[in-house]
């Protein structure tokens, strides 16, 4: 009886794989002894699935929609809007005579983003598969576009491209992040088992490099370059069963970072710009006027908030003391106004977001979907971690915004598109499988 | 399907990623706890410092009161006018009004008003009336803060004793410096919360730290005696066309100074005013030199050769050591030969044969040189030190000069001889007064002083100052003998001009030629005390470079006489009825 069911299950699965995805040849591979240990799990799942198959066509409503994820994202965005208004109203009134200036712009971007998210969530994610190469090429071309007359400079860096006629600017790095997630997800599936070999690994790491270097060299945006690289490494890490390579890589990165810090501290002047940042990170009070200023002002805000904060709207540091209060440094204003509790609440929301995405990735109907979700998860989490680390002066200062909360139209739109993708993947999960 | 067979490692890896991220979040959580709990106080304080702009409130400086409670140094309310750049709305009007009201040049005011700073002081020590007028214009960005300015009701009275204060309420010279810590008090602050551009955050309000007023200083100086002595000194200055006249009045029993006059004095309410006839185009350094000489307290800051008044010290040493008695006889041929030098007496014909009391009455140089030589160098030098002449008196005024004396190993008999009658070394007038006081008061070396105690606003005594007294400088017998001898000097000797009808006065005159010898410049001085048998008051008058008659007995003794005639009854000192009869 049991063997019949397994056979039955295998047939069913083969059928679905053909339908779902072209080249999952590994599935027919012989199982290793390790994987056979999981036969119990398969058996139990198999039972359910047998019934499932029978009812599949008529029970579309049992497909999954992740309301928790949607709620967390909406919460973060709503919270972000409140904090943007709190952090920016004073400055906005001084500059534009309208204390809701930043709030309105963010709200518009948020609404557009939500619409895009719903649209993307309703398109089966396999639709995007065919654009993977196009996306990659667009990223490669788009980043240098900042140097053309379309490029827009602000905050002392040339990182934006103006969309003619709309007044909105787009950061090509945001486009590149999204395209990189798509590209790598497709590549992982295309390479199949090849990704496990050294060669495959090298190829996977080599692909994002041109864009990473472009972003770093052309737009001088180290943080975006790090994020793109981080997303890529994370996706390769998930795609490959190996650990050693990654542990080695992590140690290598740590060693290089330690070396750089050592070189800067010992007064080697071969890294002037970044060197200052590192020095002011190690001792922000030594340089309170220039590079260390923002870091120090952020620390003042965090410290003066204490455990319970000064209360919403009571921040002093937002009164022109802290540069970019509504942007990269918004987390320190949250700490000042809402204290440690507010900060912990935000961190918990990100942890829940991470958890939801992990659940979706683990239950994704296929590898492509899983890899997409892993990419988005990597993007949001790396960015959140780096932002909080920068604000708390845990790592040297580099401009990274806090996902969903910081002010930044193009950032929030692309993040919502990514969430749309995740929701789209989630919709393909059958409820019974959870 | 990731749940399927060999794809299980993907789930595992995703879970590993999840755990890594959770780990990172937990790390950041720890960091946040460190910042928000452990470091919170530190950063909150730094942030508050950054947000608050301070305006200080001057503390009222303590007053200075004389021994009868008369106020010698007081405060009056004045205003400080400042501008706050970010709050000025009509800069042109502000400049115009401030120029007009404060009588400042437009260029100066414009520079201050247009300077980008959080707060710029335009003028301090503005009259309250002017400050009130400016306040009535109600100009945005102009602040008028009231504070205190030092005010001296008697202008130049005891100017070099009291001293004056600078713009920041700090003492510059005199008692104002020495008792600065008591007088100053703690300035307060008004803390206003501002944004980064210095604009006040209205909802935050002000935090005010109240200033603590300084303590009042009660001094031993008697305003009446001081002003009378000043009058006498000015008289002598005018009639004798002297360079300067100093009068010191002290209680020899405890060292309390009743008057210290150095004419010409200066106006404490305008201490920086240069004397008339000063050329206008002088450097600031020259100006400072002139001011320093005006502010100089000759009784303390300058040394001089005491001359014959120092014979008191030689005589006391001789009596104490037993090398002479009042009855010892001396013979003065008009000179004395010491080693290879012939030192003349002021009376060229000589005083002939005389006892020791008469040598003092005649102020005979050879006799006192003989006493000095009898003591010998070692003994004389040790008395010099024992009397405290080599140390400072410790008076509570700044800049006391030390004694300029030969080194012992460089002294021979000639030097000893000259020192014995008060030449070839220099001491300050206060040093002479203190040493003579210790000899006549029974041998207690007292510390001359002004400061008695400090009081708070309500008159409660806060600090009482105590001063060291060294007992046994000379024996009580020597002291009594000296009093008798000095009384004889005034009664029948060279100090006869110091005699006050109805009182027993002791004293000694001196006429010292200033260096270089032969310049024709003299210092005439007289030191007198009363009553001679129990001294309650001692006075020293020094006339620097008098024209015409220059003898101490003629120039200075009458000053002390006039002083005593008035202050002895005033101080309630009983006269000697027998003598009066």
Interface residues (C-beta under 8 A of the other chain):
Chain A: X13 X16 X26 X27 X29 X31 X32 X35 X38 X41 X42 X45 X90 X234 X237 X238 X239 X241 X299 X300 X301 X302 X303 X304 X305 X306 X307 X316 X317 X319 X320 X321 X335 X339 X340 X343 X344 X347 X350 X351 X354 X355 X358 X361 X362 X363 X364 X365 X366 X367 X370 X374 X377 X378 X381 X385 X388 X389 X392 X394 X433
Chain B: X1 X2 X3 X4 X5 X6 X7 X8 X9 X10 X11 X13 X14 X15 X17 X18 X21 X22 X24 X25 X27 X28 X29 X31 X32 X33 X35 X36 X37 X39 X40 X41 X42 X43 X44 X46 X47 X48 X50 X51 X193 X195 X196 X197 X201
